Amino acid sequence: MKAACTRTDARKVTFLPRDLYDIQSESRTEQQTQEWLSRYSLRAAIESTISEFVNGHGMRQCRYRSEEKAHVQHVLTAIAVNLERIGVHLPPAPARQSRNPTALQGFLDWQHIPRPRSWRVATHPAG
């Protein structure tokens, strides 16, 4: 049968022994059941979390040498990831209302004196 499948030596076709083929076939059939899919969904969720830690937060390499410090890094990173995930589900913050002008700002506006956005900006040329 192998000779009928291929005509060149560059490409090799291999067949599993019958017992391994049967095991593989049973496994693939089992993977289509609802019970297997529900068990696998938990694993998929865990693997996506691990992938997020590794790829998004650089957890493949630790910054610290001691086990205690490495543990603290892992815990703090987990807290940060949880806060990010919670933040996605929170409603957006309301727009901030501008503050009422101070007495000085009100006076400047009344006198039509332009005022800078920030009082820390120099209003005269440096000499």
Disulfide bonds with the S-S distance in Angstrom:
none
